[in-house]
Amino acid sequence: MAEYNRVSECVGLITLRNPPVNALSAAVRQGIVDTVQRALSDPNVKSVVICGQNGIFCGGADIKEFGSNMTGPPLIPMIHAIESANKPVVAAIEGSALGGGLELALGCHYRIAHSKARLGLPEVSLGLLPAAGGSQRLPRLIGVPAALNLITTGRHVTAAEALQLGIVDQVTDHNTVAAAVKFALSVAGRSLDPRRISTHPCPQQPDLDALFEEVMQKVRQSARGAIAPIACVQAVRAAATLPYAQGMERERELMATLFTSGQARALQYCFFAERAVGRWRMPSGARWDTSKPRPVHKAAVIGLGTMGRGITVALAQTGLSVIAVETQEKQLMEAKQAISGMLERGAKRRGVAPALDGVIYSQNIQAVADVDLVIEAVFEDIALKTKVFQQLSAVCKPGTLLCTNTSALDVDQLASETPNPELVVGMHFFAPAHVMKLLEVVYGPRSSPQAVATAMQLGKKMGKASVAVGNCRGFVGNRMLKPYIEEAFFLLEEGATPELVDQALEEFGFPMGVFRMSDLSGLDVGWRVRKGDGLVEPGTASGRSARIRQGRRYSPLGDLLCEEGHFGQKTGRGWYQYDKPGSRVARFDPWLHSFLGAYRAQHGLVARRIDHQEVLERCLYALINEGFHILDDGIAAGPEDIDVIYVSGYGWPRHRGGPMFYANMVGLAKVLERLEHYQQLHPEVPHLQPSSLLRRLVASGSPPIHKWGEAIKKLHSQL
Ligand SMILES: CC(C)(COP(=O)(O)OP(=O)(O)OC[C@H]1O[C@@H](n2cnc3c(N)ncnc32)[C@H](O)[C@@H]1OP(=O)(O)O)[C@@H](O)C(=O)NCCC(=O)NCCSC(=O)/C=C/CCCCCCCCCCCCC(=O)O
């Protein structure tokens, strides 16, 4: 797994071979140990170059090995042997040098990078720290502040930034291995002492204590309960304050805690889940690897409200030419200004030219005649959307894919209004569409695999976490959100406060609790949906019967606030109060608390003490239970799909892996037992009734999450 050649007569060239990213598996580590040994013992070899095959240096430790008993030579002594070598060792970095890959390069005496290479220590995003000496060498090489930034964020830097920081010694636009070999020849015989990073002291830093205190505070705030960023700061502190050997000991201790933590398992699960969702499959048997996407060069967006504007920006930023259609002239002018502003700001951030010319604006739907794909983003009204789809079917060239950005309406119904339902899919973006990572690609029974493949590929090009899901009310994300929100309302009725519920959820790791989130997105959104469902009634009735609608428990609390004009941040009043409409700082609202008291009295409810555990169990287990229904219904192909949706679109804390992974960690039997407990207490709440899939999984011995797919298939075949 590491190939050895002698080149230019006296350079030993070691090539890592472990596709696709040359991860440092046991075999690769053994290969490095053997080939380094061979190069150092060959008297004809004066210097050594280490590179990776297929244009990538090394993607780091083999993450797949982490879950198993690790065998093979350990990384730390391997890197130490390279650093202590008596012949110069040069890393030739193409593609990526990440994690253990960069740590390997830091053990080399010199580093040459291709201009397109990216380097970084992203271990923190896997719940770990750079524990092959990276946390001790990098601060010694580039100073404490820069190292802290890289190690606690895990961000990847370009070769140019790496050069500026002093991580690499040279950047080339040409053949990196050839440049490294030339460089290796030029440094043969030079003293290596100054090149051994571990022997350097950390560059002096004034006010070291104040710096670490400030960084620790910032990291704690943004970590939302994640432990790895904090351990990263502690490890860098060891580099700054202790001799290398003691720093390495501290690095080892900190890693020992992280390595076996649930958070590391969750974050590594997320890494693989995000890649797994690209391998989508439909109940028909159609799959990602047998369905060819159609090329999309030109796209159109219909309707330039908030969503349409964001979608236009996301499409234009991928380099597509976009026709942006809005029939109202004033709206069109406003949209044009807003879109140009977003494109300019985005381009400035990314250091590229804004794609302003990529967007053509029109008031006329005829302008979309020759596009390859249309995304409809008009108001959520089935009659209006149906009309637009009929117009599009008449105007567009044959084969144009018709996509709807609906978040709630029936994609199949829209498809059935067109002559070619196989060309219709949902592309459910999340606001703001050019920023949010998530895209649900919604297929109906008649959507062609090619249409799904095209939407999935376009999502990937836009940098979205794209997940293919079946069509149902709310698709995956919003369908699961409904019981979560309903439980939060019920908890208020029973004695909780918005502050208590939000605090429990935010301590769990959500960026915002359910009520702060509701204030941000607007209480009127749900009110409109509930009205459409015939659930909203005038608020004069009292007692239990007033809180049973359509045969199940219902809380009219949100409706009552809306009737008062309390729509959240936009009106300055919601579950909290705000200094003025549009302000973002949520404050305790005494009116709301007396309103809740009066409401409970009117309905004969006696407030009881509710703790954080009950909030978490009722809100989260209700949401998870819906996830099991979704899996059972075949709406999501696997738990990874649900987890990626929740982590990338709904603020589920990544270090908890997503709702289904969390259920797996808590234990399926425990989730089932708690649901049964709450269901007995609240028999009129159907979403607390444990899903039959959850019951069946528990009955079959609660297989681990990576085996659920098999188990679900088996359980279905037994039905
Ligand atoms: C940028 C990438 C490298 C490439 O991106 P792209 O081209 O888009 O391709 P992808 O789709 O992402 O990936 C392609 C497939 O490759 C798989 N892959 C990628 N990286 C890895 C990897 N590192 N390991 C395994 N597999 C990998 C990926 O899954 C895809 O396959 P599939 O589709 O899923 O089938 C991009 O891939 C990327 O960013 N990769 C991750 C980079 C990264 O995070 N690297 C860091 C890894 S962690 C690390 O290096 C840690 C080092 C520290 C030392 C570790 C020491 C371990 C043992 C210590 C034990 C301590 C206990 C102490 C006990 C005691 O002492 O008491």
Ligand as a Chemical Component Dictionary entry (heavy atoms), coordinates in Angstrom:
data_LIG
# 
_chem_comp.id                   LIG 
_chem_comp.type                 NON-POLYMER 
_chem_comp.pdbx_formal_charge   0 
_chem_comp.three_letter_code    LIG 
# 
loop_
_chem_comp_atom.comp_id 
_chem_comp_atom.atom_id 
_chem_comp_atom.alt_atom_id 
_chem_comp_atom.type_symbol 
_chem_comp_atom.charge 
_chem_comp_atom.model_Cartn_x 
_chem_comp_atom.model_Cartn_y 
_chem_comp_atom.model_Cartn_z 
_chem_comp_atom.pdbx_ordinal 
LIG C1  C1  C 0 -11.566 15.939 0.887  1  
LIG C2  C2  C 0 -11.727 14.435 0.893  2  
LIG C3  C3  C 0 -10.452 13.751 1.291  3  
LIG C4  C4  C 0 -12.112 13.959 -0.531 4  
LIG O1  O1  O 0 -13.362 14.495 -0.889 5  
LIG P1  P1  P 0 -14.166 13.951 -2.167 6  
LIG O2  O2  O 0 -13.249 13.852 -3.312 7  
LIG O3  O3  O 0 -15.395 14.785 -2.267 8  
LIG O4  O4  O 0 -14.555 12.451 -1.837 9  
LIG P2  P2  P 0 -15.524 11.899 -0.713 10 
LIG O5  O5  O 0 -16.818 11.496 -1.326 11 
LIG O6  O6  O 0 -15.566 12.755 0.466  12 
LIG O7  O7  O 0 -14.740 10.575 -0.275 13 
LIG C5  C5  C 0 -14.565 9.491  -1.175 14 
LIG C6  C6  C 0 -14.628 8.207  -0.404 15 
LIG O8  O8  O 0 -13.542 8.149  0.492  16 
LIG C7  C7  C 0 -13.971 7.906  1.810  17 
LIG N1  N1  N 0 -13.056 8.603  2.737  18 
LIG C8  C8  C 0 -12.664 9.866  2.668  19 
LIG N2  N2  N 0 -11.795 10.164 3.651  20 
LIG C9  C9  C 0 -11.645 9.010  4.352  21 
LIG C10 C10 C 0 -10.866 8.644  5.479  22 
LIG N3  N3  N 0 -10.063 9.533  6.101  23 
LIG N4  N4  N 0 -10.973 7.399  5.932  24 
LIG C11 C11 C 0 -11.772 6.492  5.325  25 
LIG N5  N5  N 0 -12.536 6.769  4.232  26 
LIG C12 C12 C 0 -12.450 8.016  3.764  27 
LIG C13 C13 C 0 -15.370 8.494  1.848  28 
LIG O9  O9  O 0 -16.109 7.917  2.879  29 
LIG C14 C14 C 0 -15.873 8.124  0.465  30 
LIG O10 O10 O 0 -16.270 6.780  0.468  31 
LIG P3  P3  P 0 -17.815 6.381  0.590  32 
LIG O11 O11 O 0 -18.532 7.178  -0.447 33 
LIG O12 O12 O 0 -18.256 6.768  1.964  34 
LIG O13 O13 O 0 -17.807 4.919  0.376  35 
LIG C15 C15 C 0 -12.884 14.046 1.847  36 
LIG O14 O14 O 0 -13.169 12.688 1.676  37 
LIG C16 C16 C 0 -12.588 14.273 3.282  38 
LIG O15 O15 O 0 -12.732 15.371 3.754  39 
LIG N6  N6  N 0 -12.218 13.212 3.998  40 
LIG C17 C17 C 0 -12.054 13.229 5.433  41 
LIG C18 C18 C 0 -10.793 13.913 5.834  42 
LIG C19 C19 C 0 -10.633 13.843 7.320  43 
LIG O16 O16 O 0 -11.486 14.196 8.079  44 
LIG N7  N7  N 0 -9.477  13.360 7.741  45 
LIG C20 C20 C 0 -9.159  13.179 9.121  46 
LIG C21 C21 C 0 -9.355  11.754 9.508  47 
LIG S1  S1  S 0 -9.092  11.502 11.236 48 
LIG C22 C22 C 0 -7.429  11.567 11.383 49 
LIG O17 O17 O 0 -6.729  11.683 10.426 50 
LIG C23 C23 C 0 -6.939  11.440 12.766 51 
LIG C24 C24 C 0 -5.642  11.408 13.002 52 
LIG C25 C25 C 0 -5.188  11.413 14.397 53 
LIG C26 C26 C 0 -4.515  10.150 14.783 54 
LIG C27 C27 C 0 -5.422  9.086  14.933 55 
LIG C28 C28 C 0 -4.848  8.052  15.812 56 
LIG C29 C29 C 0 -5.845  7.004  15.954 57 
LIG C30 C30 C 0 -5.665  6.065  17.090 58 
LIG C31 C31 C 0 -5.636  6.691  18.409 59 
LIG C32 C32 C 0 -6.265  5.883  19.458 60 
LIG C33 C33 C 0 -6.301  6.733  20.667 61 
LIG C34 C34 C 0 -6.724  6.011  21.839 62 
LIG C35 C35 C 0 -5.761  6.318  22.947 63 
LIG C36 C36 C 0 -5.822  5.210  23.905 64 
LIG C37 C37 C 0 -4.705  5.295  24.898 65 
LIG O18 O18 O 0 -3.586  5.605  24.553 66 
LIG O19 O19 O 0 -4.978  4.984  26.035 67 
# 
loop_
_chem_comp_bond.comp_id 
_chem_comp_bond.atom_id_1 
_chem_comp_bond.atom_id_2 
_chem_comp_bond.value_order 
_chem_comp_bond.pdbx_ordinal 
LIG C1  C2  SING 1  
LIG C2  C3  SING 2  
LIG C2  C4  SING 3  
LIG C2  C15 SING 4  
LIG C4  O1  SING 5  
LIG O1  P1  SING 6  
LIG P1  O2  DOUB 7  
LIG P1  O3  SING 8  
LIG P1  O4  SING 9  
LIG O4  P2  SING 10 
LIG P2  O5  DOUB 11 
LIG P2  O6  SING 12 
LIG P2  O7  SING 13 
LIG O7  C5  SING 14 
LIG C5  C6  SING 15 
LIG C6  O8  SING 16 
LIG C6  C14 SING 17 
LIG O8  C7  SING 18 
LIG C7  N1  SING 19 
LIG C7  C13 SING 20 
LIG N1  C8  SING 21 
LIG N1  C12 SING 22 
LIG C8  N2  DOUB 23 
LIG N2  C9  SING 24 
LIG C9  C10 SING 25 
LIG C9  C12 DOUB 26 
LIG C10 N3  SING 27 
LIG C10 N4  DOUB 28 
LIG N4  C11 SING 29 
LIG C11 N5  DOUB 30 
LIG N5  C12 SING 31 
LIG C13 O9  SING 32 
LIG C13 C14 SING 33 
LIG C14 O10 SING 34 
LIG O10 P3  SING 35 
LIG P3  O11 DOUB 36 
LIG P3  O12 SING 37 
LIG P3  O13 SING 38 
LIG C15 O14 SING 39 
LIG C15 C16 SING 40 
LIG C16 O15 DOUB 41 
LIG C16 N6  SING 42 
LIG N6  C17 SING 43 
LIG C17 C18 SING 44 
LIG C18 C19 SING 45 
LIG C19 O16 DOUB 46 
LIG C19 N7  SING 47 
LIG N7  C20 SING 48 
LIG C20 C21 SING 49 
LIG C21 S1  SING 50 
LIG S1  C22 SING 51 
LIG C22 O17 DOUB 52 
LIG C22 C23 SING 53 
LIG C23 C24 DOUB 54 
LIG C24 C25 SING 55 
LIG C25 C26 SING 56 
LIG C26 C27 SING 57 
LIG C27 C28 SING 58 
LIG C28 C29 SING 59 
LIG C29 C30 SING 60 
LIG C30 C31 SING 61 
LIG C31 C32 SING 62 
LIG C32 C33 SING 63 
LIG C33 C34 SING 64 
LIG C34 C35 SING 65 
LIG C35 C36 SING 66 
LIG C36 C37 SING 67 
LIG C37 O18 DOUB 68 
LIG C37 O19 SING 69 
# 
